[in-house]
Amino acid sequence: MAIDVAAQVLSEVDAVAVWKSLIHEKNPQVVARTMEYLTDRVYGHPTQTVQGNPEQPVTIQLQWASTPGMVTIRLRELAGQSHHHVY
């Protein structure tokens, strides 16, 4: 129900005009957040560093609804490296 209402509202709005109006706002915080959101949508989020230590390795668990069970990725410290990059 909520998805139907949201879809109807969005179908009736000129989204390009709304985004352009937000970019031209007087409030610089609104402009910055709008630009950040749009840039992230076009180019993706910047990579983030995941840090751990040899005694407590970092564990990231990813789960897809269409895949039975849990897919687990374990990131462990490598000799001489203090962090890993997740892409």
N, C-alpha and C positions, 0 to 999 in steps of 0.2 A: 504494500500500500504506500509506504513512505517513498519507495523508489519510483512508483508511478507518479506521485505528486511532484517529486523533484524533477523527473524527466519532463513532465508537462510544463513546469515553470521554466526550465532551461530551454525548452523548445520555443517558448514565447519571448525570450530575451535575446537582444542583439549582443551576444557575448563580446564581440570585438569592440563594440562601442563602450561597453562597461569597462573592459580592460584598458582601453585608451583613456577613459575618464579617470581611472585610478592612477595611471602613469602621470597625468597632468594635475593631480591633486596639489593643494598648497602645502599639505603636511608632508615634510620630507620622509617621515617614518613610513607613511602609506606608500609613497613612491618607492622607497628602498625595498619594502617587503613585497610589493607587486613585482618589481624587477627581479628580486631573488626568486620568487615563485616561478615566474615565467622562464627565467634562465634555467632553473632546475628542471622544469618540464621539457625544455628543448634539449639541454645538454646533459641532464642527469645530475645527481648530487655529487659533490666532490668526494674523492676517496677518503676514507677515514682510517686512522691507525688503530689497530687493536693491540694492546700491550698486556703482557702477562709476565710470569717469572717461572723459573724451572721447578719450583716447589708447588706452584698452583697454575698449571697450564690453562689457557683459555679454551672453553668449549662453546661452540656455537651450534645450535640445533635448528635445522630448517625442516618444515613439514609442508607437504603439498596435499591438498584434499584428494586429488585423484591418485595419489601414490599410497599404497598400503604401508603402514609402518612409519618409522621415523628415519629421516636421513640425517646422519650426524657427521659433522666435520670437526675434527679436533685440531686445533692449532697449538703446537708446542714450540717452545723456545728452541731455536737452532743454535748450535755452538757458535759463540761470538756475535750473535745478533740479539738485540734487545727488544725488537718489535717486528711485527708482520704488517703487510698492507693487504687490505681486503678490496678486491676489485669487482 
